[in-house]
């Protein structure tokens, strides 16, 4: 039949294109199709010109999946449309099983959530197979900054991107933002309260690990990474985050942290670490210190006694207290925490002191310390590394067939036969002094019996060896400068403590891990200024060289602290205000109590000549009348409200208001042009209820003009 037409669809049969095919002879018809971009499949059937003769594979058509030329290859992959979501619009997710665990799955579901696996859709939605990939459209909720997903076949087989999951960033979808990699709660720690640390490994080195550990220390007196917690604590997983609660020790100024998987994978914030300031976590006072009140204070007159407390760290016997103002004193047993209740306060400055004796026991001070777990070695053991405190930076050397590393037992070294050497030198900040002790742990494995050697040495600043401790292959015991020891070979480790007892003498403590201590002594000449460790010629081709690795760790320099006894004292002044009703701080004739009653400052300028409530009466006059200076309706009228004449007695009404804390009188004059007012000295207290008062004036002598008034008692 001729000609033959092709009917083809690239979208699963939604649209069809009719194409005239080319006769290639031998009953073959050919047509080259241009495949649209991202077409998932091609479906085809054939017909003649009229369409009355059709070949459709018995109604099934012919179909083939199309793998787009820019589709991902290799392991399973995820592609989104749009590629970089930039709004809350729906996101089309295309999952390519490729050569992954779901490559043969006939049913694929998507396990999907957002913002660190919040709002997970349950149950897992099914995906639609489209050619080589599976597709699902996610309706993006507002305030989404990340879409999280993994895939499964509904029967227990999961593809979680090698434990990394898939996380698609979303921007401009609401106001929510991604969480910080590291955050703390409270955000600005104050005091020594616990701090919850949250680590989000999304997009970082530790994403997908089964356990995260925190390497954490603190800053004391400006020195970071003090008191690192070893071994590193395991964090607790909470969704996509890991948390740990840190309890700051008094004296903590800052906390520093990095994270690891318990092995070689570390997240140290691109060598910047993470640091958070801690405010107000003060060192606990030592000796004899008054902590309440912590400083001089002033109290009101009504406070007639005070409960004083403090610490008496190391104080023995008794503590004596005294109040210089009142002359009262007392004694109580010394205690680390003490309280003296009910110390009587006089009016004025109560200078209260405590005295006691602090006995200082001899102890040990740490002058230098370092450990291979310090954050300084998170990137390996390299020249110039200087972890811990008090030492100089490492100086490292190794031959071609020797090397160094950080291992579970500390700083590690290895060397092969043929005279290869690996050595590490650590300068001291200052030469070892008399009484100081240098400590180190060395841990060796096998020793090659044909020339292998490992050990430690102390040297002068020029590099000359002054003392050493070592084990040579073929020996039975460890050796030291001056001879051998009775310490057998062990691969458990040996703790060494070298104490300089004089400028030219030393004591040596050797304690095998799990064994008993041995003590040695000897002579040494020169200033000790460096530590050296080495592994030499200690390997063969027998495949057992890992068993010959050599480690050193726990470097420390300590010195004794003196003992003795010191007398300690502390004092504080508690100023008790006087009776405010008998005290006139600004000498204006108005007592402090009246100022305080109405909210004025008795220690500032006088307000006697000010009318605070604009009622026409000055504050000083309101004080005399015992009226309210901040209430315009409260004032003494200073006039006769009513009077009743009589043959022998004249009754005059004064007030209201009146008060029983003031005295009321009438004054008389016979001349209003040049008045001379003469009191009748009645001096009658006001009414208890603040009401009006009637004053009786004897009608004797010549007549006159009268007025009322009020005065202080």
C-alpha positions in Angstrom: 0.0 0.0 0.0 1.3 3.4 -0.9 1.6 6.0 0.6 1.8 5.4 4.4 1.2 8.1 7.0 2.4 8.1 10.6 0.3 9.4 13.5 2.5 10.3 16.4 2.0 11.8 19.9 4.7 13.0 22.3 2.3 13.8 25.2 0.7 10.4 25.9 -2.0 10.8 23.2 -3.4 14.2 24.0 -2.3 15.7 20.6 -1.4 13.8 17.4 0.6 14.8 14.3 0.1 13.2 10.9 3.3 12.7 8.9 3.8 11.4 5.3 6.5 8.7 5.5 9.2 8.0 2.9 9.3 4.7 1.0 12.7 3.1 1.7 12.1 0.1 -0.5 11.6 -3.5 0.4 8.2 -2.6 2.0 9.8 -0.2 4.5 8.5 3.3 5.3 10.6 5.8 7.2 10.1 9.2 8.9 12.5 11.1 11.1 10.8 12.9 13.9 12.0 16.0 15.8 11.4 15.2 19.5 10.1 18.1 21.6 12.1 19.2 24.6 11.3 17.2 27.8 8.9 14.8 25.9 8.4 11.8 28.2 7.3 9.3 25.5 6.4 8.7 21.9 3.2 6.8 20.8 2.7 5.9 17.1 0.3 4.1 14.7 -0.1 4.1 10.9 -2.7 4.6 8.1 -3.2 5.1 4.4 -4.2 8.4 2.8 -7.9 8.0 3.3 -7.5 6.7 6.8 -9.7 3.6 6.1 -6.7 1.2 6.4 -5.1 1.4 9.9 -2.3 -0.5 11.7 -2.5 0.3 15.4 -0.9 -2.8 16.9 -4.3 -4.3 17.5 -5.5 -1.1 19.2 -2.5 -0.9 21.5 -0.3 1.4 19.3 3.4 1.4 19.7 5.0 3.4 22.6 8.5 4.0 23.9 9.7 6.1 26.8 12.0 9.0 25.9 14.9 10.0 28.1 15.5 13.7 27.6 19.0 14.6 26.5 19.4 16.9 29.5 17.9 14.5 32.0 20.1 13.5 34.9 22.1 10.3 34.7 23.8 8.0 37.1 22.3 7.7 40.6 18.8 8.7 41.4 18.1 12.4 41.0 15.5 15.1 41.6 14.6 17.9 39.2 12.1 20.7 40.0 10.0 23.0 37.8 10.8 25.8 38.3 14.4 24.9 38.9 14.8 27.5 41.6 11.4 28.2 43.2 11.0 31.9 43.7 7.4 32.2 45.1 4.7 30.2 46.7 3.6 28.8 43.3 3.2 25.0 43.0 6.4 23.1 42.5 6.5 20.2 40.0 8.9 17.5 41.4 10.4 15.0 39.0 12.2 12.0 40.5 14.5 9.9 38.2 15.1 6.5 39.8 18.0 5.9 37.3 20.4 3.3 38.7 19.1 3.8 42.3 17.3 1.5 44.6 13.9 2.2 43.1 15.0 1.8 39.4 12.6 -1.2 39.0 9.8 0.0 41.1 6.3 0.0 39.6 4.9 2.2 42.2 6.7 5.2 43.8 5.5 7.4 46.6 6.9 10.7 47.8 7.5 11.4 51.5 7.4 15.2 51.5 7.5 18.1 54.1 8.9 21.5 54.4 11.2 23.7 56.5 13.3 20.9 58.0 10.6 18.2 57.8 7.7 20.1 59.2 4.1 19.6 58.0 4.8 16.2 56.4 2.0 15.0 54.2 0.5 11.8 55.5 0.0 9.4 54.0 2.7 9.6 51.4 1.2 10.8 48.1 1.6 8.6 45.0 3.6 9.9 42.0 2.7 9.7 38.3 5.1 7.9 36.0 6.0 10.0 33.0 8.5 8.3 30.7 11.7 7.8 32.6 10.7 9.9 35.6 8.0 10.1 38.2 6.2 13.3 38.8 4.3 15.0 41.7 3.1 18.7 42.1 3.5 20.2 45.5 1.3 23.0 46.6 3.7 25.3 48.5 2.3 26.7 51.8 3.0 30.3 52.7 6.3 30.9 54.7 8.1 27.9 53.1 11.8 28.3 52.8 12.7 24.7 52.0 10.9 21.6 50.6 12.2 18.3 52.0 11.6 14.9 50.3 12.6 11.2 50.0 11.0 8.4 48.0 9.7 4.9 48.5 7.9 2.1 46.8 5.2 1.7 49.4 6.7 -1.6 50.5 9.7 -0.6 52.7 12.3 0.3 50.0 13.4 3.9 50.4 15.7 6.3 48.5 16.9 9.0 50.9 19.8 10.3 48.8 22.4 8.3 50.8 20.9 9.6 54.1 21.2 13.2 52.9 17.5 13.5 51.8 16.6 16.1 49.1 16.1 19.7 50.2 14.9 22.3 47.7 15.4 26.0 48.7 12.4 28.3 48.2 12.7 32.1 48.3 10.1 34.9 48.4 7.4 32.6 49.9 6.3 34.6 52.9 8.5 36.0 55.7 9.9 32.8 57.2 13.7 32.3 56.8 15.9 29.3 57.2 17.2 28.6 60.7 20.8 29.4 61.6 23.2 26.5 61.4 23.9 27.0 65.1 21.5 28.7 67.6 21.3 29.0 71.3 18.4 29.4 73.8 18.4 31.9 75.4 19.8 33.9 72.5 21.7 36.2 74.9 22.7 34.1 77.9 22.8 36.0 81.2 24.1 34.3 84.3 25.2 30.7 84.6 21.8 29.2 83.6 21.8 26.2 81.2 22.1 27.0 77.5 20.4 24.8 74.8 22.5 24.6 71.7 20.8 23.6 68.4 22.8 22.5 65.4 21.2 22.1 61.9 23.5 20.2 59.6 21.4 20.9 56.5 23.7 21.6 53.5 26.8 21.1 55.7 29.5 18.4 56.2 27.5 16.4 58.8 24.2 16.2 57.0 23.0 12.6 57.0 25.4 11.3 59.7 23.9 8.9 62.3 25.2 10.7 65.3 26.5 14.3 65.9 28.9 15.1 68.7 29.6 18.6 70.1 33.2 19.7 70.8 32.6 22.5 73.3 34.7 24.7 75.6 34.6 28.1 77.2 36.5 31.4 77.4 38.0 32.4 80.7 39.9 35.6 81.1 39.9 36.1 77.4 41.4 32.7 76.6 39.2 30.5 74.4 38.8 26.8 74.3 39.3 26.2 78.0 37.8 23.2 79.8 36.9 21.3 76.6 34.5 18.4 77.5 36.1 15.1 76.7 35.0 12.8 75.3 32.8 15.0 73.1 29.2 14.7 74.3 26.6 13.1 71.9 23.8 15.5 70.8 20.2 14.5 70.8 18.4 14.4 67.4 15.2 16.4 67.1 13.8 16.2 63.6 16.4 17.8 61.3 18.2 19.3 64.2 20.6 18.1 67.0 20.5 19.6 70.5 22.7 19.7 73.5 22.3 21.5 76.9 25.4 23.1 78.2 25.8 24.2 81.8 28.2 27.2 82.0 30.7 27.1 84.8 31.1 30.3 86.9 33.6 32.5 85.2 32.5 31.6 81.7 32.7 34.6 79.4 31.9 32.9 76.1 31.3 29.4 74.8 32.9 28.0 71.7 31.9 24.9 69.7 32.4 22.8 66.6 30.7 19.5 65.6 31.8 16.1 64.4 30.5 12.6 63.7 32.8 11.0 66.3 35.4 10.3 63.6 37.0 12.3 60.9 34.1 14.5 59.7 34.0 17.9 61.3 32.0 21.1 60.9 34.1 24.0 62.2 32.3 26.9 60.4 34.9 27.2 57.8 37.7 27.4 60.4 35.8 30.1 62.3 34.2 27.9 64.9 31.0 29.2 66.6 31.3 31.5 69.6 28.5 32.9 71.8 29.1 35.5 74.6 27.8 34.7 78.1 27.1 37.7 80.3 27.0 37.8 84.1 28.3 34.2 84.7 30.8 35.5 87.3 33.4 33.6 89.1 32.3 32.5 92.5 34.0 34.7 95.2 36.7 33.0 97.2 37.9 33.8 100.7 35.6 35.8 102.9 33.2 37.9 101.0 29.9 39.6 101.8 27.5 38.8 98.9 24.3 40.4 100.3 24.4 43.2 100.0 27.1 43.0 97.4 27.9 46.7 97.6 27.0 49.7 99.8 23.3 50.4 99.9 20.8 52.8 101.3 17.6 51.7 103.0 14.5 53.5 104.3 14.1 54.5 107.9 11.5 51.7 108.3 14.2 49.1 107.7 15.6 48.6 111.2 17.5 45.4 110.7 19.2 43.5 107.8 20.0 39.8 107.0 23.5 39.8 105.7 25.0 36.8 103.9 28.2 35.8 102.1 30.8 33.1 101.5 33.7 31.9 103.6 35.6 29.6 101.2 38.3 28.0 103.2 37.7 30.0 106.3 38.2 28.0 109.5 37.1 28.5 113.0 34.7 31.4 113.4 33.8 34.6 111.6 33.4 37.8 113.7 31.1 40.6 112.6 30.6 44.1 114.0 28.6 47.3 113.3 30.8 50.4 114.0 27.7 52.7 114.2 25.8 50.8 116.8 28.8 49.1 118.5 27.1 45.7 118.3 29.1 42.7 117.3 28.8 38.9 117.1 30.5 35.6 116.2 29.4 32.5 114.3 31.0 29.3 113.1 32.8 29.6 109.7 31.0 28.1 106.8 31.3 28.1 103.0 28.0 29.8 102.9 26.8 31.9 105.8 24.0 34.3 106.9 23.7 36.6 109.9 20.1 37.4 110.5 18.7 40.6 112.1 21.7 42.9 112.3 20.3 46.0 114.0 20.7 49.2 111.9 21.0 52.7 113.4 20.1 55.8 111.6 23.0 56.8 109.4 25.9 54.8 107.9 26.1 51.3 109.4 29.7 50.2 108.7 29.4 46.4 109.0 32.5 44.3 108.7 33.3 40.5 108.9 36.7 39.0 109.7 38.1 35.5 109.5 41.1 33.4 108.7 41.5 31.7 105.4 43.8 28.6 105.4 45.2 27.9 101.9 46.2 24.3 101.3 49.0 23.6 98.9 47.7 22.7 95.4 48.7 22.5 91.8 48.4 25.2 89.1 48.3 24.3 85.4 50.7 26.4 83.4 50.3 24.7 80.0 47.9 22.1 78.6 47.0 20.5 75.2 45.2 17.5 73.9 44.8 16.0 70.4 41.0 16.4 70.6 41.4 20.2 70.7 39.5 22.0 67.9 42.9 23.3 66.6 43.4 19.8 65.1 40.0 19.4 63.5 41.8 19.8 60.1 44.6 17.4 61.0 48.0 17.7 62.7 49.9 20.3 60.8 53.0 22.5 61.2 52.2 25.5 63.4 49.1 24.1 65.0 48.9 25.4 68.5 45.9 24.0 70.5 45.4 24.3 74.2 47.3 27.0 76.1 50.8 27.7 77.4 52.8 25.9 74.6 54.3 27.2 71.4 53.2 25.9 68.0 54.1 22.4 66.8 57.2 21.9 64.6 56.8 18.7 62.5 59.0 16.7 60.3 58.8 13.4 58.5 60.8 11.6 55.8 59.1 10.3 52.6 58.1 7.0 54.1 57.0 8.4 57.5 54.0 10.5 58.5 51.7 11.8 61.2 47.9 11.9 61.8 45.2 12.5 64.5 43.9 9.2 65.9 41.7 8.0 68.7 44.7 7.8 71.0 46.1 11.2 70.3 48.8 12.6 68.0 49.9 9.7 65.8 53.2 9.0 64.0 54.4 6.2 61.8 57.7 5.3 60.1 59.1 2.6 57.8 62.4 0.8 57.6 65.2 2.4 55.7 66.0 5.1 58.3 62.7 7.0 57.9 61.8 9.3 60.8 58.7 11.1 61.9 59.2 13.6 64.7 57.2 16.3 66.5 58.7 19.2 68.6 56.7 21.4 70.9 58.4 24.5 72.3 57.6 25.6 75.9 56.6 29.2 76.5 59.4 29.5 79.1 62.0 27.0 80.3 60.8 24.4 82.8 61.3 25.8 86.3 62.3 24.1 89.5 59.3 22.4 91.0 57.4 22.3 87.7 56.2 19.0 86.3 55.9 18.0 82.6 53.4 15.2 81.9 52.7 13.2 78.7 51.1 9.9 77.8 52.9 7.8 75.2 51.2 4.8 73.6 53.2 2.5 71.3 52.2 -0.7 69.4 54.6 -3.2 68.0 58.2 -2.4 67.6 60.2 -3.6 64.6 63.0 -5.7 66.1 65.5 -4.6 63.4 66.0 -1.0 64.4 62.6 0.4 65.3 62.4 3.1 68.0 59.8 5.3 69.6 60.0 7.7 72.5 59.9 11.2 74.0 62.6 13.6 74.9 63.1 17.0 76.7 65.5 19.3 74.9 67.1 22.8 75.3 66.2 25.7 73.0 69.0 24.7 70.7 67.6 21.2 70.1 70.1 19.3 72.2 68.5 16.3 74.0 68.8 16.6 77.8 66.6 13.7 78.8 64.6 10.9 77.0 62.4 7.9 77.6 62.0 5.3 74.8 61.5 1.7 73.7 63.8 0.1 71.1 62.8 -2.9 69.0 64.1 -6.1 70.5 64.2 -4.7 74.1 62.2 -6.1 76.9 61.9 -2.9 79.0 61.5 0.8 78.4 64.7 2.8 78.8 65.4 6.3 80.1 68.4 8.6 80.3 70.8 6.9 82.6 69.6 3.3 82.1 66.7 1.0 81.7 63.5 0.7 83.8 61.6 -2.3 85.1 58.6 -1.4 83.0 57.7 -4.1 80.5 56.5 -3.4 77.0 52.8 -2.5 76.8 50.4 -1.3 74.2 48.0 0.1 76.7 50.0 3.3 77.2 52.4 4.8 79.7 51.9 8.0 81.7 55.1 10.0 82.4 55.5 12.8 84.9 58.9 14.5 84.8 59.5 16.9 87.8 62.5 19.2 87.9 63.4 19.1 91.6 66.5 21.3 91.3 68.3 23.1 88.5 70.2 19.9 87.8 68.0 17.1 89.2 64.7 15.4 88.5 62.2 12.8 89.6 60.3 10.6 87.1 57.0 8.9 87.7 56.2 6.1 85.2 52.7 4.6 85.4 51.6 2.0 82.8 47.9 2.3 82.1 46.3 -0.2 84.4 49.6 -0.8 86.2 51.5 0.4 89.2 53.6 3.6 89.5 57.4 3.4 89.4 59.6 6.3 90.6 63.1 7.2 89.3 65.4 10.1 89.8 68.5 11.4 88.0 70.6 14.4 87.0 69.9 16.8 84.1 72.0 19.6 82.8 70.7 22.7 81.0 67.4 24.6 80.6 64.5 22.4 79.4 62.7 24.4 76.7 61.2 21.8 74.2 59.4 18.5 74.1 60.1 16.0 71.3 58.4 12.7 70.2 59.6 10.4 67.5 58.9 7.2 65.5 62.0 5.9 63.7 62.5 3.0 61.3 59.5 1.2 62.8 57.8 -0.6 59.8 58.3 -3.5 57.4 56.5 -4.9 54.4 54.6 -7.5 56.5 51.2 -5.6 56.2 51.1 -5.0 60.0 52.3 -1.4 60.1 49.0 -0.1 61.5 49.9 -2.1 64.6 53.1 -0.1 64.9 51.5 3.3 65.0 52.8 5.5 67.9 50.8 8.1 69.8 51.5 10.9 72.4 48.8 12.9 74.1 47.8 14.9 77.2 50.7 17.3 77.3 50.7 19.4 80.5 53.0 21.6 82.6 52.0 22.1 86.2 53.6 23.8 89.3 52.8 23.6 93.0 50.9 26.4 94.7 52.0 27.5 98.2 50.2 26.8 101.5 49.7 29.2 104.4 47.2 31.2 106.3 45.8 34.7 105.6 43.5 36.9 107.5 40.6 38.1 105.4 37.9 40.7 106.0 35.2 42.4 104.1 32.9 45.3 104.9 29.8 47.1 103.6 28.0 50.3 104.5 24.2 50.2 104.9 22.9 53.7 105.2 19.6 53.9 107.0 17.6 57.0 106.4 16.5 59.1 109.4 12.8 59.6 110.5 11.5 61.5 107.5 9.1 63.5 109.7 12.0 64.8 111.8 14.5 65.2 108.9 14.6 68.3 106.6 17.2 67.4 104.0 17.0 70.7 102.1 16.4 72.9 105.2 13.3 74.6 103.9 11.2 74.0 107.0 9.2 71.2 105.4 10.1 67.6 106.6 11.2 64.9 104.2 8.2 62.8 105.1 5.8 65.4 103.7 7.8 65.5 100.4 7.7 61.8 100.2 4.0 61.6 101.0 3.2 63.6 97.9 5.8 62.3 95.5 8.4 65.1 95.8 12.2 64.7 96.1 13.3 65.8 99.6 16.9 65.9 98.6 16.5 68.3 95.7 15.7 72.0 95.7 13.0 73.4 97.9 9.4 73.5 96.5 8.0 75.6 99.4 7.5 78.7 97.1 5.9 76.7 94.3 2.2 76.2 93.7 2.2 72.7 92.3 -1.6 72.4 91.8 -2.2 76.0 90.7 -4.8 76.5 93.4 -3.4 79.9 94.5 -1.7 78.4 97.6 2.0 77.8 97.8 3.3 74.4 98.7 4.8 75.8 102.0 1.4 77.1 103.0 -0.3 73.8 102.1 2.2 72.1 104.4 1.3 74.4 107.3 -2.4 73.8 106.6 -1.9 70.1 106.1 -3.7 70.2 102.8 -2.8 68.3 99.6 -0.4 70.2 97.4 -1.2 68.2 94.3 -5.0 68.6 94.5 -6.4 72.0 93.6 -9.6 71.3 95.5 -7.7 70.7 98.8 -6.7 74.0 100.4 -7.5 76.0 103.6 -9.8 78.9 102.8 -8.1 81.2 105.4 -11.4 83.1 105.9 -14.4 83.2 108.2 -17.0 81.1 106.6 -19.8 82.0 109.1 -20.2 83.8 112.4 -22.7 84.2 115.1 -22.7 87.4 117.2 -23.7 87.4 120.8 -23.7 89.7 123.9 -20.8 87.9 125.6 -19.4 85.4 123.0 -18.8 85.6 119.3 -18.8 82.2 117.4 -16.7 82.0 114.3 -16.6 79.1 111.9 -13.2 78.1 110.3 -12.9 75.6 107.5 -13.6 73.1 106.2 -11.1 71.5 105.8 -9.5 71.3 109.2 -7.2 68.6 110.6 -6.4 67.5 114.1 -2.7 67.8 113.4 -2.9 71.6 113.2 -4.0 74.4 115.5 -6.6 77.0 114.6 -7.0 80.5 116.0 -8.5 83.9 115.3 -6.7 87.2 114.9 -8.1 90.7 115.6 -7.2 94.2 114.5 -8.8 97.6 114.9 -7.3 99.1 111.8 -7.6 97.6 108.3 -5.5 100.3 106.7 -2.4 99.6 108.8 -3.4 96.3 110.5 -1.6 94.8 113.5 -3.2 91.4 113.9 -3.2 90.1 117.4 -3.9 86.4 118.0 -6.4 85.4 120.6 -4.3 82.2 121.3 -7.2 79.9 121.2 -5.0 77.1 119.5 -7.9 74.7 119.0 -7.1 71.4 117.1 -9.0 70.7 114.0 -11.9 68.3 113.7 -11.1 64.5 113.6 -13.3 64.1 110.5 -11.7 67.1 108.7 -14.9 69.1 109.0 -15.6 72.7 110.0 -14.6 74.1 113.4 -16.4 76.7 115.6 -14.2 79.0 117.6 -15.5 81.0 120.6 -14.3 84.6 121.0 -15.2 86.4 124.2 -16.8 89.7 123.4 -14.7 91.9 125.6 -12.9 95.2 125.1 -13.3 97.4 122.1 -14.6 96.0 118.8 -12.4 95.0 115.9 -12.0 93.0 112.7 -11.4 89.3 112.8 -9.9 86.6 110.6 -9.1 82.9 111.1 -5.8 81.1 110.6 -4.0 77.8 111.0 -0.5 77.1 112.3 1.8 74.2 113.2 1.5 72.8 116.8 
